[in-house]
């Protein structure tokens, strides 16, 4: 792939939230997740795990757990002005159960030695979550290149504990994000991007 081709893939990727009903073939999901494993990782530890969920029943349980968790959060904060703003969006935090597949990207939590040496900086310096996030981005770009749509979600992580139980994730694993994936029913227009002049700094 040339540099121009890669630039087109990067700029052409969209966050897709509406999918056609047909499933993503298991072989294709496996291929894309193998590519995700080529993302860089801290210390080359590759401490990530990719959990592909295609069971409608499991997805329904996951979405129900997210809705229940956010219901509790909003109720506990009902008297605060910001709760009303969150409530506008809370209904959109569990739509992922309508996707043909959801990949849960998780990382191993910082170990006891890292926590002892680094304290609050252990998670950031250990790099497990950052590595898993890079794997998720690699997965989404590869999916787009194969004609699939995807969307990365983090609001469901308010129910990370419940999701981990539903998926039987091992202890000491941190869910980094969920990525819904499928054949797009629509491709949304490109959202405006801040110009590079506003976001890029050089220290020379």
C-alpha positions in Angstrom: 0.0 0.0 0.0 1.4 3.4 -1.0 1.5 6.4 1.4 -1.4 7.9 -0.6 -3.5 4.8 -0.3 -2.9 4.8 3.5 -3.9 8.5 3.7 -7.1 7.7 1.9 -7.9 4.9 4.3 -7.2 7.1 7.3 -9.3 10.0 6.0 -12.1 7.8 4.7 -12.8 5.9 7.9 -16.0 7.0 9.6 -17.7 6.2 12.9 -20.6 4.0 11.6 -23.6 3.4 13.9 -26.0 1.8 11.5 -25.3 -1.6 10.0 -26.9 -4.1 7.6 -28.2 -7.2 9.3 -25.9 -9.7 7.7 -23.1 -11.1 9.9 -19.4 -10.4 9.5 -17.8 -13.8 8.6 -15.8 -15.3 11.4 -12.8 -15.7 9.1 -12.8 -12.0 8.3 -13.1 -11.0 11.9 -10.2 -13.3 12.7 -8.1 -11.8 9.9 -8.8 -8.3 11.1 -8.0 -9.2 14.7 -4.7 -10.8 13.6 -3.8 -7.5 12.0 -4.7 -5.7 15.2 -2.1 -7.7 16.9 0.5 -6.0 14.7 0.0 -2.7 16.5 2.8 -1.4 18.6 2.7 -2.3 22.3 4.6 -1.2 25.3 7.7 -3.3 25.8 6.3 -5.5 23.0 4.4 -7.3 25.8 1.3 -7.5 23.7 -0.7 -7.7 26.9 -4.0 -7.0 25.1 -6.9 -9.3 24.6 -9.5 -9.0 21.8 -12.9 -10.5 22.6 -15.2 -10.7 19.6 -18.8 -10.9 20.6 -21.3 -12.0 17.9 -23.9 -13.6 20.1 -27.2 -11.5 20.1 -27.9 -12.8 23.6 -24.6 -11.7 25.0 -24.8 -8.3 23.2 -28.3 -7.8 24.7 -27.0 -8.6 28.2 -24.1 -6.2 27.7 -26.4 -3.4 26.5 -28.8 -4.0 29.4 -26.0 -3.8 31.9 -24.9 -0.4 30.4 -28.4 1.0 30.5 -28.8 -0.1 34.1 -25.5 1.4 35.1 -26.2 4.7 33.5 -29.7 4.8 34.9 -28.1 4.5 38.4 -25.5 7.2 37.6 -28.1 9.7 36.4 -30.4 9.0 39.3 -27.6 9.5 41.8 -26.9 12.9 40.2 -30.4 14.0 39.5 -30.0 17.2 41.5 -27.1 18.5 39.5 -27.5 20.5 36.4 -24.9 18.5 34.4 -27.1 15.4 34.8 -29.7 16.7 32.4 -27.0 17.2 29.7 -25.7 13.6 30.2 -29.3 12.3 30.1 -29.6 13.5 26.5 -26.9 11.2 25.4 -27.3 8.2 27.8 -29.8 6.5 25.5 -27.1 6.3 22.8 -24.6 4.5 25.1 -26.1 1.1 24.5 -27.0 1.0 20.8 -24.1 -1.4 20.1 -26.3 -4.4 20.6 -27.7 -3.7 17.1 -24.3 -4.3 15.5 -23.5 -7.7 14.0 -20.3 -7.9 16.1 -18.6 -6.0 19.0 -14.9 -6.4 19.8 -14.0 -5.7 23.4 -10.4 -4.5 23.6 -8.8 -5.1 27.0 -5.4 -4.9 28.6 -3.6 -6.3 31.6 -3.7 -3.9 34.5 -0.4 -2.6 35.9 1.2 -5.2 38.1 2.2 -4.9 41.8 5.8 -3.9 41.0 4.7 -1.2 38.6 2.2 0.2 41.1 4.8 0.1 43.9 7.4 1.9 41.8 5.2 4.4 40.0 2.1 4.9 42.1 -0.6 6.8 40.2 1.6 6.9 37.1 1.7 3.0 36.8 -1.1 2.6 34.4 0.1 5.4 32.0 3.7 4.4 32.2 3.0 0.7 31.9 1.3 1.4 28.5 -1.1 -1.6 28.5 -4.3 0.5 27.8 -2.5 2.7 25.3 -1.3 -0.4 23.5 -4.8 -1.9 23.3 -6.1 1.4 22.0 -3.6 1.4 19.2 -4.7 -2.2 18.4 -8.3 -1.0 18.3 -7.3 1.8 15.8 -5.4 -0.7 13.7 -8.4 -3.0 13.7 -10.8 -0.1 12.6 -8.5 1.0 9.8 -8.2 -2.6 8.6 -12.0 -3.1 8.8 -12.5 0.1 6.7 -10.1 -1.1 4.1 -12.1 -4.3 3.7 -15.4 -2.4 3.3 -16.7 -2.7 6.9 -17.8 0.1 9.2 -16.9 0.5 12.8 -17.4 2.7 15.8 -15.3 3.0 19.0 -17.3 3.3 22.2 -16.1 4.2 25.7 -19.3 5.4 27.5 -20.2 1.7 28.1 -17.1 1.4 30.3 -19.1 2.9 33.1 -20.3 -0.7 33.4 -16.9 -2.2 32.9 -17.2 -4.5 35.9 -20.5 -5.9 34.7 -19.3 -6.3 31.1 -16.2 -8.1 32.4 -18.4 -10.6 34.3 -20.7 -11.2 31.3 -17.7 -11.9 29.1 -15.9 -13.9 31.8 -12.8 -11.8 31.4 -9.9 -12.8 33.7 -9.2 -10.7 36.8 -6.8 -7.8 36.5 -7.9 -7.0 33.0 -9.0 -3.5 32.1 -11.5 -3.0 29.3 -10.2 -0.1 27.1 -12.9 0.2 24.6 -15.7 -1.5 22.6 -15.7 -1.4 18.8 -18.9 -2.2 17.0 -18.3 -3.5 13.5 -20.4 -4.6 10.5 -21.4 -3.9 7.0 -22.4 -0.2 7.0 -26.1 0.7 6.2 -25.0 4.2 5.8 -21.7 6.1 5.6 -22.0 9.4 7.5 -20.3 12.5 6.1 -16.9 13.5 7.4 -17.2 15.6 10.5 -15.2 18.9 10.5 -11.7 18.6 11.7 -9.7 21.2 13.6 -7.0 22.5 11.3 -3.5 21.2 12.1 -2.4 24.7 12.9 -4.6 24.6 16.0 -3.5 21.1 17.3 0.1 20.7 16.2 3.0 22.0 18.1 6.7 21.8 17.4 9.3 22.1 20.2 12.6 22.8 18.4 
